[in-house]
Amino acid sequence: MLSIGSARRARNISSSINIPVFIYILGIILSPFLLLKPVIADEKIRYGISHWPPYSMTEQSQISGINYDVGLEMEKRLDVEFDIRV
């Protein structure tokens, strides 16, 4: 249970917060998030694959393997185009 003295101290602390300073500090903290570039679905995403059987096989005429299949599935689900590079 709070004593009368601690309740007075809590009220004094809360009344001493300067609202414009608080908003200014909050703006400084949140401003980097305003500068982030949103991901656009029209952009291509580079998807790199190296020869590492059975995860990815690149020595054949066609690329295959688990990593390649996962990339194709991500391409469908995210609705973006991958630029697959060996």
C-alpha positions in Angstrom: 0.0 0.0 0.0 1.3 3.5 -0.8 2.0 5.9 1.9 1.0 9.5 1.6 4.6 10.6 1.1 5.2 8.2 -1.8 2.0 9.3 -3.5 3.0 12.9 -3.3 6.5 12.1 -4.7 4.9 10.2 -7.6 2.5 13.1 -8.3 5.4 15.5 -8.3 7.5 13.4 -10.7 4.6 13.0 -13.2 3.8 16.7 -13.1 7.4 17.7 -13.7 7.6 16.0 -17.1 7.7 18.6 -19.8 5.4 17.5 -22.6 7.1 19.4 -25.5 10.4 17.9 -24.5 8.9 14.5 -24.3 7.4 14.9 -27.8 10.7 16.1 -29.2 12.6 13.2 -27.8 9.9 10.8 -29.1 10.3 12.3 -32.5 14.0 11.9 -32.5 13.6 8.2 -31.5 11.0 7.5 -34.2 12.4 9.6 -37.1 14.7 6.8 -38.5 11.7 4.7 -39.2 10.3 7.4 -41.5 13.4 7.3 -43.6 13.1 3.5 -44.4 12.3 2.7 -48.0 9.3 0.4 -48.3 9.8 -2.8 -50.3 8.2 -2.5 -53.8 7.0 -5.7 -55.4 8.2 -4.6 -58.8 11.8 -4.9 -57.8 13.9 -8.0 -58.5 15.5 -9.7 -55.6 18.9 -11.4 -56.2 18.9 -15.0 -55.1 22.4 -16.5 -55.1 23.0 -20.2 -55.4 26.3 -22.1 -55.4 27.0 -25.8 -56.3 26.4 -27.7 -53.0 24.6 -31.0 -53.6 21.8 -31.9 -52.6 20.9 -28.3 -51.6 21.7 -26.8 -55.0 23.2 -28.3 -58.2 24.5 -25.9 -60.8 26.7 -28.1 -63.0 23.9 -29.3 -65.2 22.2 -27.3 -67.9 19.3 -26.5 -65.5 19.7 -25.4 -61.9 18.0 -27.7 -59.4 18.1 -28.6 -55.7 16.4 -27.8 -52.5 17.6 -24.2 -52.3 16.3 -23.6 -55.9 12.9 -25.1 -55.0 12.6 -22.9 -51.9 13.5 -19.9 -53.9 10.7 -20.7 -56.5 8.2 -21.2 -53.7 9.2 -17.9 -52.0 8.8 -16.2 -55.4 5.3 -17.5 -55.7 4.2 -16.7 -52.2 5.8 -13.2 -52.0 4.7 -12.3 -55.5 8.2 -10.9 -56.4 10.6 -11.8 -59.1 13.9 -13.4 -58.2 17.1 -12.9 -60.2 18.8 -16.2 -59.7 22.6 -16.0 -59.8 25.1 -18.9 -59.7 
